[in-house]
Amino acid sequence: MMLEHPSAMGLWVRSELGGQSGMRYFRRIVVEEACLACHGAKDARPQFIKDGYPEDRAFDFEAGDLRGLYSVFVPD
């Protein structure tokens, strides 16, 4: 959905959740320059990240990448 609207930071969509109709709001989580200290190059991550999150796969991002979405449902 957000891929279809690459310039939109947020998007409202009519939706249903548990039988209740309403609106769902999606907001992009965009990787910023400051995020790259921990989520940039795998080998450049701080040691506390490597030690604390040995199964971590949240690296090799670049500034501007779509990292994920916030989603909120607002019932009618």
C-alpha positions as CSV (number, residue, x, y, z in Angstrom):
1,M,0.0,0.0,0.0
2,M,2.7,2.5,0.9
3,L,4.7,1.2,-2.0
4,E,1.9,2.4,-4.3
5,H,2.2,5.9,-2.7
6,P,6.0,6.4,-2.3
7,S,5.8,10.1,-1.6
8,A,3.1,9.8,1.1
9,M,4.3,9.9,4.8
10,G,0.9,8.8,6.0
11,L,-2.2,7.2,4.6
12,W,-5.8,6.7,5.8
13,V,-7.6,3.5,4.7
14,R,-11.2,2.3,5.4
15,S,-10.8,-0.9,7.2
16,E,-12.4,-3.5,9.6
17,L,-10.9,-5.0,12.7
18,G,-12.7,-7.7,14.7
19,G,-16.0,-7.0,13.0
20,Q,-15.8,-3.2,13.8
21,S,-15.5,-0.8,10.8
22,G,-13.3,2.2,11.0
23,M,-10.2,3.9,9.6
24,R,-6.7,2.6,9.8
25,Y,-3.8,5.1,9.7
26,F,-0.4,4.0,8.4
27,R,2.7,6.2,8.9
28,R,6.1,5.4,7.4
29,I,9.1,4.7,9.6
30,V,12.0,6.1,7.5
31,V,15.6,5.4,8.3
32,E,17.4,8.7,9.2
33,E,21.1,9.4,9.3
34,A,21.1,9.1,13.1
35,C,19.7,5.5,12.8
36,L,22.7,4.3,10.9
37,A,25.0,4.2,14.0
38,C,23.2,1.0,15.0
39,H,21.4,0.0,11.8
40,G,24.0,0.9,9.1
41,A,26.8,-1.4,8.0
42,K,26.8,-4.7,9.9
43,D,30.5,-4.6,10.8
44,A,30.3,-0.9,12.0
45,R,27.6,-1.5,14.6
46,P,28.6,-0.8,18.2
47,Q,29.8,-3.7,20.3
48,F,26.8,-3.4,22.7
49,I,24.5,-4.0,19.8
50,K,26.5,-7.0,18.6
51,D,26.6,-8.4,22.1
52,G,23.0,-7.6,23.2
53,Y,21.3,-8.6,20.0
54,P,23.2,-11.6,18.5
55,E,20.3,-12.6,16.2
56,D,19.8,-9.0,15.0
57,R,19.1,-8.6,11.3
58,A,18.3,-4.8,11.4
59,F,21.4,-3.6,9.7
60,D,22.7,-2.5,6.2
61,F,20.0,0.2,6.0
62,E,20.6,3.5,4.2
63,A,19.2,6.9,5.1
64,G,15.8,7.2,3.4
65,D,15.0,3.5,3.5
66,L,11.5,2.5,4.5
67,R,12.1,0.6,7.8
68,G,8.5,-0.2,8.7
69,L,5.1,1.2,9.4
70,Y,3.1,2.4,12.4
71,S,-0.5,1.3,12.2
72,V,-3.4,2.6,14.3
73,F,-7.1,1.6,14.0
74,V,-9.8,4.2,14.8
75,P,-13.2,2.6,15.0
76,D,-16.3,4.5,13.7
